[in-house]
Amino acid sequence: MASVVAGERLEFLHLSQDTVREVISEHPSPGLTLGMPTHRNVPDNRVDRPTYRHLVEALEASLLPICSRAETGRLLEPLRALGETVRFWEHTREGLVVLAADGKARVFVLPVPVHPVAVVAPRFHTLPLVRLAASSDRYNVLCLTSREARLYEGCLVDGAPDSLDVVSLHGPEGPPGLDRAEVVDAEIHQPHRVFRGMGPAGLGAGSVVHGGTGSKQDDIDADTEIFFRHVDDVVRESVALRSRLPLVLVALPRLAAVFRRLSKNRHLLDEFVPHDAHLLPPDRLPELVAPLFARARERRIEHALHRFSVARDRGLAAGDIPDIARAAAAGNVALLLLERERDEPPAHGESPLGVLVDTVVLQGGEILPVERIRMPTQSGAAAIYRYA
């Protein structure tokens, strides 16, 4: 949740499968769904508020035959408040979805456009949101040098950056990053250094020469390993165990090899971003991380298509909407392949595909969007069952 306006009647939410599951659970009827493409910049964004007002008017026209004028006004109040919030319309992105019921509304500001829609129905029209949430990748990214570590949490929606936030490694009140000086005392961790003097007041008193066993480079590497072990412990114990998000490492190859060898974090991805993190501005991180997740998603789709082929031969999969719907209602859909491009505006308040998708989400099934040309069925959906 980002902020609240109009009292507590209008909430801004980050898109995730958890938030989508929350909003499609039980809510008072009717449910109001408004979706539209938006624009970031002038002059394109000048059409956004008029388009939004037109969609609110369409919702009003659908409400008046079934609600009193006073009730209609109450249900539309948060949407109208958003329409009058000038600052919001100056900072939109590519898409907007508003889900409202009982005079309260939840707002999703999206990095990708959605088709215009204004629907009054017993349930929200969440098919576009579910598809986008299933196409989103939340991640942690660790920017690492031999002397500093910084952690961020980001999200890609359909490959487009949605958010990037600093994650403090000192807790809420501390500085965001870790510095090697906090962990390694340079005067202690240098066994190659010895003191040489000429008596208490001699000219050589207090001077330092290199000697003993090992080299200065060996000790610099040892100090780096001490620092990296500490970074790994902090990230794993204070962040990874809670968020369970994949961790992307940004570091020069030599440093990445050292960190990967030492790390005990099972969420650390095999691939990393081979850049000098010290020279990399944070706003470039999403574009560098996106290809890693694109390749991971491609591998996931290939595996899912193979699973469906094998399961169908064993009677553990289905491609017809009615069959999938019955299995979903029984909580028997483990994975639903969903055609990425298909959007079915609800007819008479209901979309069979939308209802099916909502049921799978509420029953804890996994959703995986797939391009139309790669779908193994013509119905727009394909399901793998949990059991026979």
C-alpha positions in Angstrom: 0.0 0.0 0.0 1.4 3.3 -1.1 -0.9 6.0 0.2 -4.5 6.8 1.0 -6.7 9.7 -0.1 -10.3 10.6 0.5 -10.1 9.4 4.0 -9.7 5.6 4.0 -11.8 5.1 0.9 -9.1 5.0 -1.7 -6.0 2.8 -1.4 -3.0 2.5 -3.8 -1.7 -1.0 -4.0 1.4 -2.6 -5.5 0.6 -5.3 -7.9 1.3 -8.8 -6.7 -0.4 -12.2 -6.6 -1.1 -11.7 -2.9 -2.9 -8.4 -3.4 -4.9 -9.7 -6.3 -5.9 -12.7 -4.2 -7.0 -10.4 -1.5 -9.2 -8.2 -3.7 -10.9 -11.0 -5.4 -11.9 -12.7 -2.2 -15.4 -11.9 -0.7 -16.5 -8.3 -1.2 -20.0 -6.6 -1.2 -21.9 -6.6 -4.5 -21.9 -4.8 -6.8 -18.2 -4.7 -7.7 -17.1 -1.8 -9.9 -14.1 -2.3 -12.3 -12.5 0.5 -14.2 -9.5 0.0 -16.4 -7.7 2.2 -18.9 -4.4 3.0 -20.5 -2.7 6.2 -19.2 0.3 8.3 -20.2 3.3 9.5 -18.3 4.0 12.8 -20.0 2.5 16.0 -21.5 0.7 16.4 -23.9 -0.4 12.7 -24.1 -1.6 12.6 -20.5 -4.1 15.4 -21.2 -6.6 12.9 -22.5 -6.4 10.7 -19.4 -8.7 12.6 -17.0 -11.5 13.1 -19.7 -11.2 9.3 -20.5 -11.4 8.5 -16.8 -14.5 10.7 -16.3 -16.2 9.1 -19.3 -15.6 5.6 -17.8 -17.0 6.8 -14.4 -20.1 8.0 -16.2 -20.4 4.6 -17.8 -20.3 3.0 -14.4 -22.9 5.5 -13.1 -25.2 4.6 -16.1 -24.9 0.9 -15.1 -25.6 1.5 -11.5 -28.7 3.8 -11.7 -31.0 1.0 -12.9 -30.1 -1.2 -9.9 -29.3 1.4 -7.1 -30.8 4.6 -5.8 -29.2 7.9 -6.8 -27.9 8.3 -3.3 -26.4 4.8 -3.2 -24.9 5.3 -6.7 -23.2 8.5 -5.5 -21.8 6.7 -2.4 -20.4 3.9 -4.5 -18.8 6.3 -7.0 -17.4 8.7 -4.4 -13.8 7.3 -4.2 -13.6 7.1 -8.0 -14.7 10.7 -8.4 -12.3 11.8 -5.7 -9.5 10.2 -7.7 -10.6 12.0 -10.8 -10.3 15.3 -9.0 -6.8 14.6 -7.6 -4.8 16.7 -10.0 -1.4 15.6 -8.7 -2.2 11.9 -9.3 -2.9 12.6 -13.0 0.4 14.4 -13.3 2.3 11.2 -12.1 0.5 8.3 -13.9 2.2 5.5 -15.7 1.0 3.3 -18.6 -2.0 1.7 -17.1 -4.7 2.1 -14.4 -7.1 -0.3 -12.8 -9.6 0.7 -10.0 -11.6 -1.9 -8.2 -14.4 -0.5 -6.0 -17.1 -1.8 -3.8 -19.1 -0.5 -0.8 -17.8 3.0 -1.3 -14.2 1.9 -1.1 -11.7 1.5 -3.9 -8.3 0.0 -4.6 -6.1 1.5 -7.2 -3.3 -0.2 -9.2 -1.0 2.1 -11.2 0.7 -0.1 -13.8 3.8 0.1 -16.0 1.9 -1.5 -18.9 -1.3 -0.4 -20.6 -4.6 -2.2 -20.1 -7.8 -2.1 -22.3 -10.5 0.4 -21.4 -13.2 -1.2 -19.3 -16.1 -0.1 -17.0 -18.0 -3.0 -15.5 -20.6 -3.3 -12.8 -21.0 -6.9 -11.8 -21.3 -9.2 -8.7 -17.5 -9.7 -9.0 -14.6 -7.6 -10.1 -13.3 -8.1 -13.7 -9.7 -9.1 -12.6 -8.5 -11.1 -15.6 -6.1 -8.4 -16.8 -4.8 -7.9 -13.2 -4.3 -11.7 -12.6 -2.5 -12.0 -15.9 -0.2 -9.1 -15.1 0.4 -10.3 -11.5 1.3 -13.8 -12.8 3.7 -12.0 -15.2 5.4 -10.1 -12.5 8.7 -10.9 -11.0 9.7 -9.5 -7.6 13.3 -9.7 -6.7 16.1 -8.5 -4.5 19.2 -7.2 -6.1 22.5 -7.0 -4.2 25.0 -4.4 -5.5 28.4 -5.5 -4.3 31.9 -4.1 -4.4 34.9 -5.1 -2.2 34.1 -2.3 0.1 30.3 -1.7 0.0 27.0 -3.6 -0.3 23.6 -2.2 -1.1 20.3 -4.1 -1.4 17.2 -3.2 -3.3 13.8 -4.8 -3.8 12.3 -4.5 -7.3 9.4 -5.7 -9.4 9.1 -6.3 -13.1 5.6 -6.5 -14.6 5.5 -8.2 -18.0 9.2 -7.3 -18.2 8.6 -3.6 -17.5 10.0 -2.0 -14.3 7.3 -1.4 -11.7 9.2 -0.4 -8.6 12.7 -0.3 -7.0 13.1 0.4 -3.3 16.1 0.5 -1.1 16.2 -2.2 1.6 18.2 -1.1 4.7 20.7 -3.7 5.9 20.8 -2.0 9.3 17.1 -2.1 10.1 14.6 0.7 9.6 16.6 3.3 11.5 20.1 2.7 10.1 21.9 3.6 6.9 20.9 1.6 3.9 24.1 -0.1 3.0 27.0 -2.0 4.6 30.5 -0.7 4.5 33.6 -2.9 4.9 35.0 -0.6 7.6 32.1 -1.7 9.8 33.2 -5.3 9.6 36.9 -5.4 8.9 39.5 -3.5 11.0 42.2 -2.8 8.5 44.9 -2.5 11.2 44.0 -5.9 12.8 43.5 -8.0 9.7 47.0 -7.5 8.2 49.3 -10.1 9.6 51.9 -9.2 7.0 52.5 -5.9 8.8 55.2 -5.7 11.5 56.4 -2.7 13.5 60.1 -1.7 13.3 61.6 0.9 15.7 64.9 2.2 17.0 64.0 2.6 20.6 61.2 4.5 22.3 62.1 7.8 20.6 64.0 6.5 17.6 63.4 7.8 14.1 62.0 4.5 13.1 59.6 4.3 16.0 56.1 3.6 14.8 57.0 2.9 11.2 55.5 0.0 9.5 57.1 -2.4 7.0 55.7 -5.4 5.2 56.9 -8.8 6.3 55.9 -12.1 7.9 54.0 -14.7 6.0 51.6 -14.0 3.2 51.3 -10.9 0.9 49.3 -7.7 1.1 47.0 -8.9 -1.7 46.4 -12.1 0.2 45.2 -10.1 3.2 43.1 -7.8 1.0 41.4 -10.9 -0.3 41.0 -12.3 3.2 39.4 -9.0 4.3 37.1 -9.1 1.3 36.0 -12.7 2.2 35.3 -11.6 5.8 33.2 -8.7 4.5 31.3 -10.9 2.0 30.5 -13.6 4.6 29.0 -10.8 6.8 27.0 -9.4 3.9 25.7 -12.9 3.0 24.7 -13.5 6.7 22.9 -10.2 7.0 21.0 -10.5 3.7 20.1 -14.1 4.3 18.9 -13.7 7.9 17.3 -10.3 7.8 15.8 -10.3 4.3 15.9 -13.6 2.3 14.3 -15.8 5.0 11.4 -13.3 5.3 10.9 -12.3 1.6 12.0 -15.6 0.0 12.6 -13.5 -3.2 15.2 -14.4 -5.8 18.5 -12.6 -5.2 20.3 -11.1 -8.2 24.0 -10.2 -7.7 25.5 -7.2 -9.4 29.3 -7.3 -9.2 32.5 -7.6 -11.2 33.1 -11.2 -12.2 36.0 -11.8 -9.9 34.1 -10.5 -6.9 30.9 -12.4 -8.0 32.9 -15.6 -8.0 34.2 -15.0 -4.5 30.7 -14.1 -3.1 29.0 -17.1 -4.8 31.6 -19.5 -3.4 31.0 -18.2 0.1 27.2 -17.6 0.0 24.8 -19.9 1.8 21.8 -18.1 0.4 19.7 -20.6 -1.5 17.7 -17.7 -3.2 20.9 -16.5 -5.0 20.4 -16.9 -8.7 23.0 -18.7 -10.8 23.2 -15.8 -13.3 24.5 -12.4 -12.2 25.0 -8.9 -13.7 28.7 -8.4 -14.4 28.9 -4.7 -13.8 30.9 -2.5 -11.4 28.2 -1.7 -8.8 30.1 1.4 -7.7 29.6 3.0 -11.1 26.0 1.8 -11.7 23.1 4.2 -10.9 20.2 2.4 -9.2 17.7 3.4 -11.9 19.6 1.2 -14.4 19.2 -2.0 -12.3 15.7 -3.0 -13.6 16.8 -3.0 -17.2 19.9 -5.0 -16.4 18.0 -7.5 -14.3 15.1 -8.0 -16.8 16.9 -10.3 -19.2 17.7 -12.7 -16.4 14.1 -13.1 -15.5 13.1 -13.3 -19.2 15.4 -16.3 -19.6 14.2 -17.8 -16.4 10.5 -17.4 -17.5 11.3 -18.9 -20.9 12.7 -22.0 -19.2 9.7 -22.1 -16.9 7.3 -22.0 -19.8 9.1 -24.7 -21.7 9.0 -27.0 -18.6 5.3 -26.2 -18.1 4.4 -27.1 -21.7 6.2 -30.4 -21.4 4.4 -31.1 -18.1 1.1 -30.4 -19.7 1.8 -32.8 -22.6 2.8 -35.6 -20.2 -0.1 -34.9 -17.8 -2.7 -34.9 -20.7 -1.5 -38.3 -21.8 -2.1 -39.6 -18.3 -5.5 -38.0 -17.9 -4.1 -35.4 -15.4 -4.7 -32.3 -17.6 -7.6 -30.5 -19.4 -8.0 -27.8 -22.1 -11.7 -27.2 -22.1 -13.1 -24.4 -19.9 -16.0 -26.4 -18.3 -13.6 -29.3 -17.4 -11.1 -26.9 -15.9 -13.8 -25.0 -14.1 -15.0 -28.2 -12.3 -11.5 -29.1 -11.4 -10.8 -25.6 -10.1 -13.9 -25.5 -8.0 -12.6 -28.7 -6.4 -9.2 -27.2 -5.7 -7.7 -29.6 -8.2 -5.8 -27.2 -10.5 -2.1 -27.0 -9.7 -1.1 -25.0 -12.8 -3.2 -23.0 -15.2 -1.6 -21.9 -18.5 -3.4 -18.7 -19.5 -3.3 -17.2 -23.0 -1.4 -13.9 -22.6 -3.2 -11.9 -25.3 -6.8 -13.0 -24.6 -9.0 -10.6 -22.7 -12.7 -11.4 -22.4 -14.8 -8.4 -21.2 -17.6 -9.8 -19.0 -20.9 -10.3 -20.7 -23.8 -9.7 -18.4 -21.4 -9.2 -15.5 -19.6 -12.5 -15.9 -16.6 -13.8 -18.0 -16.3 -17.6 -17.9 -12.6 -17.4 -18.3 -12.4 -14.6 -15.6 -14.5 -16.6 -13.2 -12.3 -19.7 -13.8 -9.1 -17.7 -13.2 -10.4 -16.2 -10.0 -11.3 -19.6 -8.7 -7.9 -21.0 -9.5 -6.2 -18.1 -7.7 -8.4 -18.4 -4.6 -7.8 -22.1 -4.4 -4.0 -21.5 -4.4 -3.3 -22.6 -8.0 -0.4 -21.2 -10.0 -1.1 -19.1 -13.1 1.4 -18.9 -16.0 0.7 -16.6 -19.0 1.8 -18.0 -22.3 1.8 -16.4 -25.8 -1.1 -17.5 -28.0 1.1 -19.2 -30.6 2.5 -21.5 -27.9 -0.7 -22.4 -26.1 -1.4 -26.1 -26.4 -5.2 -25.5 -26.6 -7.7 -23.2 -28.4 -9.8 -22.3 -25.4 -7.3 -19.8 -23.9 -6.5 -22.0 -20.9 -4.9 -25.3 -20.1 -4.7 -26.9 -16.7 -2.5 -29.5 -15.0 -4.3 -31.2 -12.1 -3.0 -31.9 -8.6 -4.2 -35.4 -8.7 -6.5 -37.7 -10.7 
